[in-house]
Amino acid sequence: AINDVVYITTADNADKQVVIYDVFGEVVLRDQIKSKSLDISRLVAGVYLLQVTENKKTMNRKLVVK
């Protein structure tokens, strides 16, 4: 995460559905993005699970916000 923005690059770089969960499994951010950047300025410092769905494929990554 750089300056409250996360850059998400995928093989297709198509429209992406992004869901971010906190450590308790609660959805804290849900967004549809057409570019590579996602604004996370609303998130407080902590560890999150980032779930990205694109073209019926889903991937999960750990996201650390400082």
DSSP file with accessible surface (Angstrom, degrees, kcal/mol):
  #  RESIDUE AA STRUCTURE BP1 BP2  ACC     N-H-->O    O-->H-N    N-H-->O    O-->H-N    TCO  KAPPA ALPHA  PHI   PSI    X-CA   Y-CA   Z-CA
    1    1 A A              0   0   78      0, 0.0     2,-0.5     0, 0.0     5,-0.2   0.000 360.0 360.0 360.0 127.3    0.0    0.0    0.0
    2    2 A I  B >   -A    5   0A 104      3,-2.8     3,-1.2     1,-0.1     0, 0.0  -0.982 360.0 -22.4-124.6 118.1    1.4    3.3   -1.1
    3    3 A N  T 3  S-     0   0  148     -2,-0.5    -1,-0.1     1,-0.3    38,-0.1   0.907 126.3 -49.2  50.3  51.4   -0.2    6.6    0.1
    4    4 A D  T 3  S+     0   0   87      1,-0.2    36,-2.6    36,-0.1    37,-0.6   0.716 119.2 107.7  64.4  22.1   -3.6    5.0    0.8
    5    5 A V  E <   -AB   2  39A  34     -3,-1.2    -3,-2.8    34,-0.2     2,-0.4  -0.997  51.8-159.7-132.1 134.4   -3.7    3.3   -2.6
    6    6 A V  E     - B   0  38A  14     32,-2.6    32,-2.5    -2,-0.4     2,-0.6  -0.944  13.5-144.7-108.8 134.2   -3.2   -0.4   -3.4
    7    7 A Y  E     - B   0  37A 142     -2,-0.4     2,-0.6    30,-0.2    30,-0.2  -0.887  13.0-166.3-102.2 123.2   -2.2   -1.4   -7.0
    8    8 A I        -     0   0    8     28,-3.9     2,-0.5    -2,-0.6    -2,-0.0  -0.939   6.3-176.9-114.0 113.7   -3.7   -4.6   -8.2
    9    9 A T        +     0   0   95     -2,-0.6     2,-0.3     4,-0.0    27,-0.0  -0.945   6.3 172.5-114.0 129.5   -2.2   -6.1  -11.4
   10   10 A T        -     0   0   24     -2,-0.5    -2,-0.0     1,-0.1    26,-0.0  -0.788  46.2-101.6-126.8 172.1   -3.6   -9.2  -12.9
   11   11 A A  S    S+     0   0  103     -2,-0.3    -1,-0.1     1,-0.2    -2,-0.0   0.901 122.1  28.7 -61.7 -41.9   -3.0  -11.1  -16.2
   12   12 A D  S    S-     0   0   93     42,-0.0    -1,-0.2     2,-0.0     3,-0.1   0.756  85.1-152.2 -91.0 -28.3   -6.1   -9.7  -17.9
   13   13 A N        +     0   0   60      1,-0.1     3,-0.1    23,-0.0     2,-0.1   0.881  44.8 146.6  51.1  41.9   -6.4   -6.4  -16.1
   14   14 A A        -     0   0   29      1,-0.2    -1,-0.1    21,-0.0    19,-0.1  -0.231  61.1 -51.7 -89.6-174.1  -10.1   -6.5  -16.7
   15   15 A D        -     0   0   76     -2,-0.1    40,-0.4    -3,-0.1     2,-0.4  -0.385  64.7-156.4 -60.2 138.9  -12.8   -5.1  -14.4
   16   16 A K  E     -C   33   0B   1     17,-2.9    17,-2.8    19,-0.1     2,-0.6  -0.959  18.4-144.9-126.3 140.1  -12.3   -6.5  -10.8
   17   17 A Q  E     -CD  32  53B  57     36,-2.7    36,-2.7    -2,-0.4     2,-0.5  -0.909  27.0-166.0 -97.0 121.9  -14.6   -7.0   -7.9
   18   18 A V  E     +CD  31  52B   1     13,-3.4    13,-2.8    -2,-0.6     2,-0.4  -0.944  12.3 179.2-117.5 129.7  -12.6   -6.3   -4.7
   19   19 A V  E     -CD  30  51B   5     32,-2.6    32,-3.0    -2,-0.5     2,-0.5  -0.998   9.5-161.4-127.7 132.8  -13.6   -7.2   -1.2
   20   20 A I  E     -CD  29  50B   0      9,-3.0     8,-3.0    -2,-0.4     9,-1.4  -0.972   7.7-166.6-117.6 128.7  -11.5   -6.5    1.9
   21   21 A Y  E     -CD  27  49B  54     28,-2.6    28,-2.5    -2,-0.5     6,-0.2  -0.860  13.8-134.0-111.4 147.4  -12.1   -8.4    5.2
   22   22 A D    >   -     0   0   38      4,-2.3     3,-2.0    -2,-0.3    26,-0.1  -0.256  44.3 -85.9 -86.3-177.3  -10.8   -7.6    8.6
   23   23 A V  T 3  S+     0   0  106     24,-0.4    25,-0.1     1,-0.3    -1,-0.1   0.691 129.0  57.2 -66.3 -15.1   -9.3  -10.2   10.9
   24   24 A F  T 3  S-     0   0  167      2,-0.1    -1,-0.3     0, 0.0     3,-0.1   0.394 119.2-108.0 -93.8   0.0  -12.8  -11.1   12.2
   25   25 A G  S <  S+     0   0   48     -3,-2.0     2,-0.3     1,-0.3    -2,-0.1   0.553  72.5 141.1  86.4   6.7  -14.1  -11.8    8.7
   26   26 A E        -     0   0  125      1,-0.1    -4,-2.3     2,-0.0     2,-0.5  -0.644  58.2-115.2 -83.5 139.9  -16.2   -8.7    8.5
   27   27 A V  E     +C   21   0B  62     -2,-0.3    -6,-0.2    -6,-0.2     3,-0.1  -0.610  38.7 169.4 -74.4 122.0  -16.4   -6.9    5.1
   28   28 A V  E     +     0   0B  60     -8,-3.0     2,-0.3    -2,-0.5    -7,-0.2   0.596  66.8  18.7-108.7 -16.8  -14.8   -3.5    5.6
   29   29 A L  E     +C   20   0B   8     -9,-1.4    -9,-3.0     2,-0.0     2,-0.4  -0.953  56.4 179.4-156.0 133.4  -14.6   -2.4    1.9
   30   30 A R  E     +C   19   0B 149     -2,-0.3     2,-0.3   -11,-0.2   -11,-0.2  -0.994  20.0 157.7-135.2 128.2  -16.3   -3.6   -1.3
   31   31 A D  E     -C   18   0B  61    -13,-2.8   -13,-3.4    -2,-0.4     2,-0.5  -0.990  36.9-139.1-150.9 154.2  -15.5   -2.0   -4.6
   32   32 A Q  E     -C   17   0B  96     -2,-0.3     2,-0.4   -15,-0.2   -15,-0.2  -0.984  30.7-171.5-112.8 121.1  -15.6   -2.5   -8.4
   33   33 A I  E     -C   16   0B  11    -17,-2.8   -17,-2.9    -2,-0.5     5,-0.1  -0.929  26.7-174.9-121.6 144.5  -12.5   -1.2  -10.1
   34   34 A K  S    S+     0   0  151     -2,-0.4    -1,-0.1   -19,-0.2     2,-0.1   0.581  76.3  51.2-103.9 -17.7  -11.7   -0.8  -13.8
   35   35 A S  S    S-     0   0   64      2,-0.3   -19,-0.1   -19,-0.1    -2,-0.1  -0.265  96.1 -99.3-105.2-164.6   -8.1    0.4  -13.2
   36   36 A K  S    S+     0   0   99     -2,-0.1   -28,-3.9   -29,-0.1     2,-0.3   0.541  92.7  85.8 -93.9 -10.0   -5.2   -1.1  -11.2
   37   37 A S  E     -B    7   0A  48    -30,-0.2     2,-0.4   -32,-0.0    -2,-0.3  -0.763  52.3-169.9-105.7 142.8   -5.6    1.2   -8.2
   38   38 A L  E     -B    6   0A   1    -32,-2.5   -32,-2.6    -2,-0.3     2,-0.6  -0.995  21.9-132.0-128.4 125.9   -7.8    0.8   -5.2
   39   39 A D  E     +B    5   0A  81     -2,-0.4   -34,-0.2   -34,-0.2     3,-0.2  -0.669  30.0 168.2 -79.0 118.5   -8.3    3.6   -2.6
   40   40 A I    >   +     0   0    2    -36,-2.6     3,-2.0    -2,-0.6   -35,-0.2   0.050  36.1 120.5-116.5  24.1   -7.9    2.3    0.9
   41   41 A S  T 3   +     0   0   59    -37,-0.6    -1,-0.1     1,-0.3   -36,-0.1   0.744  69.9  62.5 -63.0 -20.5   -7.8    5.6    2.7
   42   42 A R  T 3  S+     0   0  168     -3,-0.2     2,-0.3   -38,-0.1    -1,-0.3   0.609  85.9  94.7 -79.4 -11.8  -10.9    4.6    4.8
   43   43 A L    <   -     0   0   20     -3,-2.0     2,-0.1   -39,-0.1     3,-0.1  -0.635  69.1-139.0 -86.4 138.4   -9.0    1.6    6.4
   44   44 A V        -     0   0  109     -2,-0.3    21,-0.2     1,-0.2    -2,-0.1  -0.461  44.5 -72.5 -84.4 164.4   -7.3    1.9    9.7
   45   45 A A  S    S+     0   0   71     -2,-0.1     2,-0.3    19,-0.1    21,-0.2  -0.280  87.8  87.2 -57.8 137.8   -3.8    0.4   10.3
   46   46 A G  E    S- E   0  65B  29     19,-2.1    19,-3.1    -3,-0.1     2,-0.4  -0.959  76.7 -61.8 160.4-173.0   -4.0   -3.4   10.6
   47   47 A V  E     + E   0  64B  68     -2,-0.3   -24,-0.4    17,-0.2     2,-0.3  -0.892  50.4 174.0-108.4 134.2   -4.0   -6.7    8.7
   48   48 A Y  E     - E   0  63B  21     15,-3.3    15,-3.0    -2,-0.4     2,-0.5  -0.865  32.4-119.7-133.1 164.8   -6.7   -7.5    6.2
   49   49 A L  E     -DE  21  62B  73    -28,-2.5   -28,-2.6    -2,-0.3     2,-0.6  -0.952  25.6-155.3-107.9 124.2   -7.6  -10.2    3.6
   50   50 A L  E     -DE  20  61B  12     11,-3.6    11,-2.5    -2,-0.5     2,-0.5  -0.884   8.9-170.1-102.3 121.5   -7.9   -8.8    0.1
   51   51 A Q  E     -DE  19  60B  48    -32,-3.0   -32,-2.6    -2,-0.6     2,-0.5  -0.965   2.4-172.8-116.0 121.7  -10.1  -10.8   -2.2
   52   52 A V  E     -DE  18  59B   3      7,-2.6     7,-2.4    -2,-0.5     2,-0.5  -0.961   3.4-169.3-117.7 127.4  -10.0  -10.0   -5.9
   53   53 A T  E     +DE  17  58B  41    -36,-2.7   -36,-2.7    -2,-0.5     2,-0.3  -0.972  14.1 162.9-118.2 127.9  -12.5  -11.6   -8.5
   54   54 A E  E >   - E   0  57B  19      3,-2.8     3,-1.8    -2,-0.5   -38,-0.1  -0.978  68.7  -9.4-145.6 127.1  -11.9  -11.1  -12.2
   55   55 A N  T 3  S-     0   0   94    -40,-0.4     3,-0.1    -2,-0.3    -1,-0.1   0.907 128.8 -53.8  50.9  47.2  -13.4  -13.1  -15.0
   56   56 A K  T 3  S+     0   0  204      1,-0.2     2,-0.4    -3,-0.0    -1,-0.3   0.608 115.9 115.8  65.1  14.2  -14.8  -15.7  -12.6
   57   57 A K  E <   -E   54   0B 153     -3,-1.8    -3,-2.8     2,-0.0     2,-0.4  -0.945  48.2-161.8-112.7 136.2  -11.4  -16.3  -11.0
   58   58 A T  E     -E   53   0B  79     -2,-0.4     2,-0.3    -5,-0.2    -5,-0.2  -0.941   8.9-178.6-121.6 138.1  -10.8  -15.3   -7.4
   59   59 A M  E     -E   52   0B  58     -7,-2.4    -7,-2.6    -2,-0.4     2,-0.4  -0.969  11.9-150.9-131.2 151.0   -7.5  -14.8   -5.5
   60   60 A N  E     +E   51   0B  77     -2,-0.3     2,-0.3    -9,-0.2    -9,-0.2  -0.961  16.8 173.1-122.6 138.7   -6.8  -13.9   -1.9
   61   61 A R  E     -E   50   0B 143    -11,-2.5   -11,-3.6    -2,-0.4     2,-0.3  -0.990  34.0-111.5-140.8 151.8   -3.9  -12.0   -0.5
   62   62 A K  E     -E   49   0B 161     -2,-0.3     2,-0.5   -13,-0.2   -13,-0.2  -0.628  30.9-160.7 -81.0 138.0   -2.9  -10.6    2.9
   63   63 A L  E     -E   48   0B  13    -15,-3.0   -15,-3.3    -2,-0.3     2,-0.5  -0.988   4.5-164.3-124.1 124.6   -3.0   -6.8    3.0
   64   64 A V  E     -E   47   0B  68     -2,-0.5     2,-0.5   -17,-0.2   -17,-0.2  -0.947   4.4-163.9-110.9 120.2   -1.1   -4.9    5.7
   65   65 A V  E      E   46   0B  12    -19,-3.1   -19,-2.1    -2,-0.5    -2,-0.0  -0.917 360.0 360.0-105.3 125.2   -2.0   -1.2    6.2
   66   66 A K              0   0  220     -2,-0.5    -2,-0.0   -21,-0.2   -21,-0.0  -0.693 360.0 360.0-103.2 360.0    0.5    0.9    8.2
